[in-house]
Amino acid sequence: MIEGVSPDLPHTDQLPASKEWVLRLARPLVRIGLRLGWRVRVHGARHIPRSGSVILAANHIGLLDGPVLVALTKRLTFAMVKREAFSGAVGQFLMHVGQISLNRREIDPQAIRRAVQVLRAGKLLAVFPEGVRSGGEVAWAKGGAAYLAMVSGAPIVPVAILGTREPGQHKNQVPRLRRPIHVVYGEPFTIPRSSWPRRKSVIAEWTAVVRERLADHVVAAQALTGLPLPGPPKIKIRHVPEVQSRQQAQES
């Protein structure tokens, strides 16, 4: 067991080993693709501890956030990815590189065990506390990052991602080629480890701390890079057929 990791973590002994070798092969290729497509800059990489488990807590603005964070972070990183992404060719790729499928609509014990497995192995775990792509200012946060820090003792490194979506784009669009993308790592902080049972009120309190620290870091990152947040994603408007629209107007 990794030194400093709480012994009452969820059991992970029965889980298959993470597919590290595939991820090690894929990361350089994704990194090259990102740097060829966009002007990518990384700031504050020195803040990532050189060894041991780490939780990367990042804001979430665009489709490229996960690939950017996993490919550009120097140490091997596994991300928690929405379950809906694990379909088709993209889903097959995510599974082969060992990323973690997450059900965002309810507590997901399997995803928690996978995340703990990563932290037990002394690796980096990437979490997007907002849970969905947003304006990126971190106006809200879910409790996953705080909970995993409480049970593992892993430090949290706030990460600001800027430029992976342009103003006026919807959440599934990527920025135009050669546009700037910045990844800014902040100073790590820790949450006191807590043994089971962990009260919801305590998790909520620390989740508020994580949200505030990440939100402040995003503001600082904008000042550092000169690149603002894109604002809320553009909403796709479904066009109602003309006949149906006329009927609805008559009924109203």
C-alpha positions in Angstrom: 0.0 0.0 0.0 1.2 3.5 -0.8 2.6 5.3 2.3 0.2 7.8 3.7 -2.9 6.4 2.0 -5.7 5.7 4.4 -6.3 1.9 5.0 -10.1 2.3 5.0 -10.2 3.3 1.3 -12.6 1.3 -0.9 -11.3 -2.1 -1.9 -9.5 -2.2 -5.3 -7.8 -5.5 -5.1 -10.2 -7.2 -7.6 -9.9 -4.4 -10.2 -7.9 -5.2 -13.3 -4.6 -3.3 -13.7 -4.8 0.1 -15.3 -3.7 0.2 -19.0 -0.7 2.3 -18.4 1.4 1.1 -21.4 -1.3 2.1 -23.9 -1.6 5.5 -22.3 2.2 5.9 -22.3 2.2 5.3 -26.1 -0.8 7.5 -26.9 0.1 10.6 -24.8 3.1 11.7 -27.0 0.9 11.4 -30.2 -1.9 13.4 -28.7 0.6 16.0 -27.4 2.1 16.4 -30.9 -1.4 16.7 -32.4 -2.4 19.4 -29.9 0.8 21.4 -30.5 0.4 21.2 -34.3 -3.2 22.4 -34.1 -2.9 25.1 -31.5 -0.5 27.4 -29.8 -0.2 25.5 -26.5 1.5 26.9 -23.4 2.0 25.3 -20.0 2.6 27.4 -16.9 3.5 26.4 -13.3 4.4 22.7 -14.0 6.8 23.0 -11.1 3.8 22.9 -8.7 3.1 19.3 -9.5 4.8 17.0 -6.9 7.5 14.9 -8.5 6.2 11.7 -6.9 3.2 10.3 -5.1 -0.6 10.6 -5.7 -2.0 13.9 -6.8 -5.5 15.2 -7.7 -5.6 17.7 -10.5 -8.8 19.8 -10.1 -9.5 21.7 -13.3 -12.2 24.1 -14.6 -14.2 22.8 -17.6 -14.9 24.9 -20.7 -14.4 22.7 -23.8 -14.2 19.4 -25.5 -10.4 19.4 -25.5 -10.0 19.9 -21.7 -9.5 16.2 -20.9 -7.0 15.5 -23.8 -5.1 18.7 -23.0 -4.8 17.9 -19.3 -3.9 14.2 -19.8 -1.4 14.7 -22.6 0.3 17.9 -21.4 0.8 17.0 -17.8 4.3 15.6 -17.5 3.4 12.7 -15.1 1.1 9.9 -16.1 -2.5 11.1 -15.6 -5.9 9.4 -15.6 -9.0 11.5 -15.9 -12.6 10.9 -14.8 -14.7 11.1 -18.0 -18.5 11.2 -18.3 -20.0 7.8 -19.1 -21.7 9.1 -22.2 -18.3 9.5 -23.9 -17.6 5.8 -23.7 -19.3 4.8 -26.9 -18.1 4.3 -30.5 -14.5 4.7 -31.5 -13.9 7.5 -28.9 -15.2 5.2 -26.1 -12.9 2.4 -27.3 -9.9 4.7 -27.2 -10.8 6.0 -23.7 -11.1 2.5 -22.4 -7.8 1.4 -24.0 -5.9 4.3 -22.4 -7.4 3.5 -19.0 -9.6 6.6 -18.5 -12.3 6.3 -15.8 -16.0 6.2 -16.8 -18.1 8.3 -14.5 -21.9 8.4 -14.0 -22.5 12.1 -13.2 -26.1 11.6 -12.2 -25.6 9.5 -9.1 -22.9 8.2 -6.8 -20.8 5.8 -8.9 -19.0 3.2 -6.7 -17.1 1.7 -9.6 -15.7 5.1 -10.6 -14.7 5.8 -7.0 -12.9 2.5 -6.8 -11.1 3.2 -10.1 -10.1 6.7 -8.9 -8.8 5.2 -5.6 -6.8 2.6 -7.5 -5.1 5.4 -9.4 -4.2 7.3 -6.2 -3.1 4.1 -4.5 -0.6 3.5 -7.3 0.8 7.0 -6.7 -0.5 8.4 -10.0 -2.2 11.6 -11.0 -6.0 11.8 -11.1 -7.7 14.5 -13.1 -11.1 15.7 -11.9 -13.4 18.4 -13.2 -15.4 19.6 -10.1 -17.9 21.5 -12.1 -19.1 18.2 -13.7 -20.2 19.8 -17.0 -18.7 22.2 -19.5 -19.5 25.7 -18.3 -18.2 29.2 -18.5 -15.2 28.0 -16.6 -15.4 30.4 -13.7 -16.2 27.5 -11.3 -19.4 29.0 -9.9 -20.3 25.6 -8.5 -18.5 22.3 -7.7 -19.4 18.7 -7.0 -17.9 16.8 -4.1 -15.7 14.2 -5.8 -12.3 16.0 -5.6 -12.8 16.9 -1.9 -14.0 13.4 -1.0 -11.1 11.7 -2.8 -8.6 14.0 -1.1 -10.2 13.3 2.3 -9.9 9.5 1.9 -6.5 9.4 0.2 -4.5 12.3 1.6 -3.4 13.3 -1.9 -2.7 17.0 -2.4 -5.0 18.9 -4.8 -3.4 21.0 -7.6 -5.8 23.5 -9.0 -5.6 23.8 -12.8 -6.9 26.6 -15.0 -7.6 25.7 -18.6 -8.1 28.6 -21.0 -8.7 28.7 -24.8 -10.2 25.3 -25.4 -13.4 27.0 -26.4 -13.9 30.4 -28.0 -16.6 32.9 -27.1 -19.9 32.1 -29.0 -19.0 28.4 -29.6 -21.2 25.6 -28.2 -19.8 23.1 -25.8 -18.9 20.5 -28.4 -16.8 22.8 -30.7 -13.1 23.2 -30.6 -11.2 26.5 -31.1 -10.0 27.5 -34.5 -6.6 26.2 -35.5 -3.5 28.1 -34.2 -5.5 29.8 -31.5 -3.8 29.9 -28.0 -4.5 27.3 -25.3 -3.1 27.8 -21.9 -2.8 25.3 -19.0 -1.9 26.9 -15.7 -1.1 24.7 -12.7 -1.4 26.3 -9.2 0.1 25.7 -5.9 -1.0 22.4 -4.3 -3.1 22.4 -1.1 -4.2 19.5 1.2 -7.4 18.5 2.9 -7.1 16.8 6.3 -7.5 13.0 5.9 -10.7 11.7 7.4 -11.5 8.2 8.4 -14.9 6.5 7.7 -17.6 7.5 8.2 -17.2 10.9 6.4 -20.1 13.2 7.1 -21.8 14.9 4.1 -21.6 18.3 5.9 -17.8 18.0 6.2 -17.5 17.0 2.6 -19.7 19.9 1.6 -17.5 22.3 3.6 -14.3 21.1 1.9 -16.0 21.1 -1.5 -16.6 24.8 -0.9 -12.9 25.3 -0.2 -11.9 23.4 -3.4 -14.4 25.5 -5.4 -13.1 28.8 -4.0 -9.4 27.9 -4.4 -10.0 26.8 -8.0 -12.1 29.8 -8.9 -9.5 32.2 -7.5 -6.8 30.3 -9.5 -8.8 30.7 -12.7 -9.0 34.5 -12.1 -5.2 34.6 -11.5 -4.5 32.5 -14.6 -6.5 34.9 -16.8 -4.4 37.8 -15.5 -1.2 35.8 -16.1 -2.0 34.8 -19.7 -4.1 37.6 -20.8 -6.6 35.1 -22.1 -10.2 35.5 -20.7 -12.8 32.8 -20.2 -15.1 32.2 -23.2 -18.4 32.7 -21.3 -21.3 30.2 -21.2 -21.4 27.7 -24.1 -23.7 28.7 -26.9 -27.0 26.7 -26.8 -28.1 24.9 -29.9 -31.6 25.9 -30.9 -33.6 23.1 -32.5 -35.7 24.4 -35.4 -39.4 23.5 -35.1 -41.0 22.6 -38.5 -43.1 25.5 -39.9 -46.4 23.5 -39.8 -45.8 22.4 -36.2 -44.9 26.0 -35.3 -48.1 27.3 -36.9 -50.2 24.7 -35.0 -48.6 25.7 -31.7 -49.3 29.3 -32.4 -52.9 28.6 -33.0 -53.2 26.6 -29.8 -51.7 29.3 -27.8 
